[in-house]
Amino acid sequence: MSNKLLSIFSVIFFLIVTSCKENETTKTDDVVHPEIDIENEKKAILETLNNETKAAFQRNYKEWKDKWVHDPNITKTYIDFVDNTFSESVGWNEISQFVKTFIEEHPEPEPLPKLLDKIDVRLYGKGAWVTYEQQDSLRGLKRETRLMEKVDGKWKIAGMQTTIYGFKTDKK
């Protein structure tokens, strides 16, 4: 191999190696780790949950649907130990129809449960796992789990599981 050809290969090899190192450095430097204000996020999630509850109990479908992710993979599950019933809706269309039908069949607003002031939140970037207990004046103790997603800067519900335990009874 001639010295000229060896020099050309050496220069090309050098350019490739330095180019790769620059790209690695650039990729690492471009990663931004924004600080998450957990208390503000928790407050925003709490507001979404309370507003969704108010809308549902006041039979305001338009306000209620604004608090949900409209996606075919979301779920809404109710387990009612008192009535031995279970229902599951999968996808926005099914959940939306379930709530519309419920509102049509039960148009009178229900008394609002005490709105939430304490929730447990685990944040995962633009997602959150939320759990809490709530006393419902008509159904008793409920434990809820909500999967939340941040969409266009607003927290919305992407999944819900409600377990209804009813009212405690004193056994004598």
Rosetta blueprint (number, residue, H / E / L):
1 M L
2 S L
3 N H
4 K H
5 L H
6 L H
7 S H
8 I H
9 F H
10 S H
11 V H
12 I H
13 F H
14 F H
15 L H
16 I H
17 V H
18 T H
19 S H
20 C H
21 K H
22 E H
23 N H
24 E H
25 T H
26 T H
27 K H
28 T H
29 D H
30 D H
31 V L
32 V L
33 H L
34 P L
35 E L
36 I L
37 D L
38 I H
39 E H
40 N H
41 E H
42 K H
43 K H
44 A H
45 I H
46 L H
47 E H
48 T H
49 L H
50 N H
51 N H
52 E H
53 T H
54 K H
55 A H
56 A H
57 F H
58 Q L
59 R L
60 N L
61 Y H
62 K H
63 E H
64 W H
65 K H
66 D L
67 K L
68 W E
69 V L
70 H L
71 D L
72 P L
73 N L
74 I L
75 T E
76 K E
77 T E
78 Y E
79 I E
80 D E
81 F L
82 V L
83 D L
84 N L
85 T E
86 F E
87 S E
88 E E
89 S E
90 V E
91 G L
92 W H
93 N H
94 E H
95 I H
96 S H
97 Q H
98 F H
99 V H
100 K H
101 T H
102 F H
103 I H
104 E H
105 E H
106 H L
107 P L
108 E L
109 P L
110 E L
111 P L
112 L L
113 P L
114 K L
115 L L
116 L L
117 D L
118 K L
119 I L
120 D E
121 V E
122 R E
123 L E
124 Y E
125 G L
126 K L
127 G E
128 A E
129 W E
130 V E
131 T E
132 Y E
133 E E
134 Q E
135 Q E
136 D E
137 S L
138 L L
139 R L
140 G E
141 L E
142 K E
143 R E
144 E E
145 T E
146 R E
147 L E
148 M E
149 E E
150 K E
151 V E
152 D L
153 G L
154 K E
155 W E
156 K E
157 I E
158 A E
159 G E
160 M E
161 Q E
162 T E
163 T E
164 I E
165 Y E
166 G E
167 F L
168 K L
169 T L
170 D L
171 K L
172 K L
